[in-house]
Amino acid sequence: MARHQYARHLRGETAPMKSDAISYPPRGLTREEAARYIGVGTTLFDEMVADGRMPKPKRINSRAVWDRVALDIAFTSLPDKGSGLQELLERSKRDRERRR
């Protein structure tokens, strides 16, 4: 901590903070954060949870919290709109199987 920061700390103006060089993305997201994370509004997100396209939240006491990893898996499972990605993946898989 620099001298001026330490002096401010001693005067009670600020608490010393331990620097963390690693930034941790949150694992649990609120409903609004989860919707924003997958790129939709909360109304559509609620519909997607209701119809099973997105996972249900976990409960932490009374809070509903969405698991970021579960959102990633569900998002990856959504169909592609004409991107051909699924077809490319299937073709690649068939090619690998033929080479065996």
Secondary structure as GFF3:
##gff-version 3
##sequence-region A 1 100
A	DSSP	alpha_helix	3	10	.	.	.	ID=ss1
A	DSSP	beta_strand	28	29	.	.	.	ID=ss2
A	DSSP	alpha_helix	31	38	.	.	.	ID=ss3
A	DSSP	alpha_helix	42	50	.	.	.	ID=ss4
A	DSSP	beta_strand	58	60	.	.	.	ID=ss5
A	DSSP	beta_strand	63	67	.	.	.	ID=ss6
A	DSSP	alpha_helix	68	77	.	.	.	ID=ss7
A	DSSP	alpha_helix	85	99	.	.	.	ID=ss8
###
